[in-house]
Amino acid sequence: MKSLHLLGLIALAAATLNSQTANGVVYWSPVAPDCSSLAGESPVAITNSSGTTIGYSCYVSGTFVWLAAGGGWSTSIRVAAPVSAAIGVDYTFYDTNGNNLKLDTTFDSGSSTTSGNEVNFALSANQPAEVGLLGATSNAPKYASTATGSVYAVFYCPDATTCGNVAPQLLYSGAIGVPISWDTELWTQWSAEGIDDGGAHRVSLAIYNEDTTATSYTVRVYDSTGSLAGTGTTPSIPPLQALGNGSLGEGGTYGALLSDVIATRLPAGVFKILVDGGSKYSAVEVLQFNGLSATALQVGYDSAPGSSSRGALVARSNLRSARVASTPRHVFGVLEK
């Protein structure tokens, strides 16, 4: 499924960048590397501005399922190249329906602002970078409204080991860090544990549709005895968009307080949250707010009631087995300070 997703993103990329980076940052190999340890993927051809292939990269990709920029919120994305080699970084931004979202961005807390729905750059080995999302370009310069949606990220590397060590993180307002949902880590049911008393302790969740069908997700809450305490259903979340020629674009995402989804009173103390997509794939993020602080909760593979499936094994072994990126990618420029 996601092989077609990436093909669509690559095919739509319109920027033509320099054939060689100014400081010699090279995140590709002159010969096709062995990328098979990354769920059996094939390398991507890297081309210069003339369309000539100059090398090949392995890649890893995934989605940050929720961004919040403007209206009192800010989102930033941090990543550093591993010690082993340089990497190429590509972020694309989408609204909650999976459509292109044009945002104003900054690099490393700088004052220079860039506008667009895509940001890409190259990083030398060990070099870190932070991309700040200020808000929708249409809301500049005050960004009074909050832009929401998702971020699709692809990291290109000269070898599989380097790609396997890339560890990006998204932060809300510089304080709440959440990991990326890798394309190899999708599943149909997810669970987490939280506390929501309607006061100082609140739980929110974001669900990203990683399937080809619009889906309403069932959310169940179980109390401290394991008994079902409440059930709710999300609105229908748009699927991965069909771009033509069999390619798939971005899906929709939905974010809300848990109490907005579960109409009944949430149980006292710690409870379990189960997000059930039936047979439809998704990625899920859950946040725990405790007064003025917040943290991202551990979200794990689970199964629907009555199911004996083992989600972790299926998700890791099958989802990227047919992934092929045959469309060349133009080389990225260096990070501008």
C-alpha positions in Angstrom: 0.0 0.0 0.0 2.6 2.6 1.1 4.9 1.8 -1.9 2.2 3.5 -4.0 1.9 6.2 -1.5 5.6 7.1 -1.8 5.5 6.8 -5.6 2.7 9.4 -5.6 4.7 11.8 -3.4 7.8 11.5 -5.5 6.0 11.9 -8.8 4.3 15.1 -7.6 7.5 16.7 -6.4 8.2 19.7 -8.7 11.2 21.3 -7.2 14.4 21.1 -9.3 17.4 21.4 -7.0 21.2 21.7 -7.5 23.0 18.7 -8.8 25.6 18.9 -6.1 25.5 20.4 -2.6 27.7 23.4 -1.8 29.4 21.7 1.1 29.8 18.3 -0.4 26.9 16.6 1.5 26.3 13.3 -0.3 23.5 11.1 1.1 23.6 8.6 -1.7 25.8 5.8 -2.9 27.4 5.8 -6.4 26.1 2.2 -6.8 22.8 0.8 -5.7 23.1 -0.2 -2.0 21.5 -3.3 -0.5 18.3 -1.9 1.1 16.6 -5.3 1.6 16.9 -5.2 5.4 14.5 -2.2 5.4 11.5 -4.5 4.8 12.8 -5.6 1.5 12.8 -2.2 -0.2 14.6 -1.3 -3.4 16.8 1.8 -3.6 15.7 5.1 -5.1 17.6 6.8 -8.0 19.0 10.3 -7.1 19.3 12.6 -10.1 20.8 16.0 -10.7 19.0 19.0 -12.3 19.6 17.6 -15.8 17.9 14.3 -14.9 21.1 12.3 -14.9 21.3 9.6 -12.2 24.2 10.4 -9.8 23.6 7.7 -7.2 21.1 5.6 -5.3 19.6 5.9 -1.8 17.8 3.6 0.7 15.0 5.3 2.5 12.7 5.1 5.5 9.4 6.9 5.7 6.4 7.6 8.0 3.8 10.0 9.3 3.6 12.4 12.2 -0.2 12.0 12.6 -1.0 15.4 14.0 0.4 18.9 13.7 -0.8 22.1 15.4 0.6 25.4 14.2 -0.7 28.8 15.1 -3.4 30.0 17.4 -1.2 29.6 20.5 0.4 26.3 19.3 3.6 25.6 17.5 5.0 22.4 16.0 8.7 21.7 15.4 10.4 18.6 13.9 13.9 17.6 15.0 16.2 15.1 13.4 19.9 14.5 13.2 22.0 12.5 10.7 23.5 9.4 12.3 27.2 9.1 12.8 27.6 6.7 9.9 26.6 9.0 7.0 24.7 12.0 5.7 21.0 11.9 5.0 18.4 13.6 2.8 15.3 14.9 4.6 11.9 15.5 3.0 8.8 16.8 4.9 5.4 17.4 3.2 2.4 18.9 5.0 -1.3 18.0 4.7 -4.6 19.2 6.2 -7.0 16.9 8.1 -8.5 15.8 4.8 -5.2 14.8 3.3 -4.9 17.9 1.0 -1.7 19.9 0.6 -1.3 22.4 3.4 0.9 25.5 2.8 2.7 26.4 6.0 5.3 29.1 7.0 8.4 27.4 8.4 11.7 28.4 9.9 15.0 26.5 10.4 16.7 26.2 13.7 14.8 29.0 15.3 16.0 31.5 12.6 14.2 34.6 11.6 14.0 33.7 7.9 10.6 32.3 6.9 9.9 29.9 4.0 6.4 29.1 2.7 5.2 25.9 1.0 3.8 22.5 1.6 7.2 20.8 1.3 10.6 21.2 2.9 13.7 19.2 2.0 17.4 19.5 2.7 20.5 17.4 3.2 22.4 16.9 6.5 26.0 15.9 7.1 26.8 13.0 9.4 25.9 14.0 13.0 24.3 17.3 11.9 21.0 18.1 13.6 18.2 20.3 12.3 14.9 21.7 13.6 12.1 22.8 11.3 9.6 25.1 13.0 6.0 25.3 11.8 4.6 28.7 12.5 1.1 28.3 11.0 -0.8 28.4 7.7 0.7 30.9 5.2 -2.8 32.3 4.7 -2.9 33.3 8.4 0.4 35.2 8.4 1.8 37.1 10.1 -0.1 36.7 13.4 -1.2 33.1 12.8 -4.3 33.6 15.0 -5.9 30.3 13.9 -4.5 26.9 14.5 -3.6 24.9 11.4 -3.9 21.1 11.9 -3.2 18.1 9.8 -0.3 15.6 9.3 3.4 15.5 8.2 4.7 12.8 5.8 8.5 12.3 6.2 11.0 10.5 4.0 14.7 10.1 4.9 17.2 9.1 2.2 20.5 7.4 3.1 23.5 5.9 1.3 23.0 2.6 3.1 20.4 0.6 5.1 22.2 0.9 8.4 22.2 4.7 8.3 18.4 4.7 7.5 17.8 2.3 10.3 19.3 4.7 12.8 17.3 7.8 11.9 15.2 8.9 14.8 13.0 12.0 14.1 10.7 13.6 16.7 7.9 16.1 16.5 7.3 18.5 19.4 4.3 20.6 20.3 5.2 24.1 21.6 8.7 22.8 22.3 7.5 20.6 25.2 5.4 17.6 24.1 7.5 15.2 22.1 5.9 12.4 19.9 7.6 9.8 17.7 7.0 9.2 14.1 4.7 6.4 12.9 6.9 4.5 10.5 5.3 2.9 7.5 6.4 -0.5 8.9 4.5 0.0 12.1 0.9 0.4 11.0 -1.9 -1.8 12.3 -5.7 -2.0 12.7 -6.1 -1.8 16.5 -4.1 0.3 19.0 -4.2 0.7 22.8 -2.8 3.0 25.5 -3.5 3.7 29.2 -4.5 7.1 30.6 -6.3 9.1 33.2 -9.1 11.7 32.5 -11.0 13.2 35.4 -12.4 16.1 33.4 -10.2 18.5 35.3 -6.4 18.6 35.6 -6.0 15.2 33.9 -7.2 15.0 30.3 -6.5 12.6 27.4 -6.5 13.5 23.7 -6.0 11.3 20.7 -5.3 11.6 17.0 -6.1 8.9 14.4 -4.6 8.9 11.0 -6.3 6.8 8.2 -3.6 4.6 6.5 -6.1 2.7 4.3 -7.8 3.2 1.0 -11.3 3.4 2.4 -12.9 6.2 4.4 -13.3 4.8 8.0 -15.0 5.6 11.2 -13.0 4.2 14.1 -14.5 2.6 17.3 -13.0 3.8 20.5 -13.5 1.7 23.6 -12.6 2.5 27.2 -12.0 -0.2 29.9 -11.9 0.5 33.6 -9.5 -0.7 36.3 -11.3 -4.0 36.5 -11.1 -4.7 32.7 -14.8 -4.0 32.2 -16.0 -2.0 29.2 -16.9 1.5 30.5 -17.7 3.4 27.4 -17.8 3.2 23.6 -17.7 6.0 21.0 -17.2 6.4 17.2 -15.1 9.0 15.4 -16.4 10.8 12.3 -15.5 9.2 9.0 -11.8 9.9 8.3 -10.8 10.3 4.6 -8.6 7.6 3.1 -5.3 7.8 1.3 -6.1 9.8 -1.9 -6.0 8.2 -5.3 -3.7 10.3 -7.5 -4.1 8.3 -10.7 -1.9 5.6 -12.3 -2.4 3.5 -9.2 -0.6 6.0 -6.9 -1.8 7.0 -3.5 -1.5 10.3 -1.7 -2.0 11.3 1.9 -4.9 10.2 4.2 -7.0 12.2 6.6 -6.4 12.6 10.3 -8.7 13.3 13.2 -7.8 14.8 16.6 -10.0 15.3 19.7 -10.3 15.0 23.5 -11.2 11.5 24.4 -14.3 12.9 26.2 -15.5 14.3 22.9 -15.5 10.7 21.4 -16.9 8.9 24.5 -20.2 10.4 25.5 -20.5 8.6 28.8 -18.5 9.5 31.9 -15.0 8.2 31.8 -14.0 5.9 34.6 -12.0 7.0 37.6 -8.3 6.2 37.8 -6.3 4.6 35.1 -8.2 3.1 32.2 -7.4 1.4 28.9 -8.2 3.0 25.5 -8.6 0.8 22.5 -8.9 2.3 19.0 -10.4 -0.3 16.6 -10.4 0.2 12.9 -11.7 -3.3 12.1 -9.6 -4.4 9.1 -8.5 -0.9 8.2 -4.9 0.3 8.9 -4.2 3.4 10.9 -1.6 5.2 13.0 -2.6 6.5 16.4 -1.2 9.1 18.9 -2.4 9.6 22.5 -1.5 12.5 24.7 -1.8 12.7 28.5 -2.3 16.2 29.9 -1.6 16.7 33.6 -2.3 20.3 34.5 0.3 22.4 32.7 2.4 19.5 31.6 1.8 16.8 29.0 3.4 13.7 27.6 2.9 11.3 24.7 1.6 7.9 26.0 3.0 4.6 24.8 0.7 3.3 22.1 0.9 -0.4 21.3 -0.5 -3.0 18.9 -3.7 -4.6 20.1 -6.5 -6.7 18.8 -10.3 -6.2 18.4 -12.5 -7.9 21.0 -12.7 -11.6 20.0 -9.8 -11.4 17.6 -6.8 -13.7 18.0 -4.6 -11.9 15.5 -1.1 -10.8 16.5 -0.8 -7.3 15.1 2.9 -6.6 15.7 4.1 -9.6 13.7 1.7 -8.9 10.8 2.5 -5.2 10.7 6.3 -5.7 10.7 6.4 -8.5 8.2 4.0 -7.5 5.5 3.2 -3.8 5.1 6.3 -2.8 3.1 7.1 -6.1 1.4 6.0 -4.9 -2.0 7.4 -1.4 -1.7 9.2 -0.2 -4.9 10.2 3.4 -5.6 11.1 3.4 -9.3 10.7 7.2 -9.9 14.0 9.1 -9.5 14.3 11.9 -6.9 16.1 15.1 -7.5 19.0 15.7 -5.1 18.3 18.1 -2.1 20.3 21.2 -1.4 22.0 21.9 1.9 20.2 23.2 4.9 20.0 27.0 4.7 20.8 28.9 7.9 
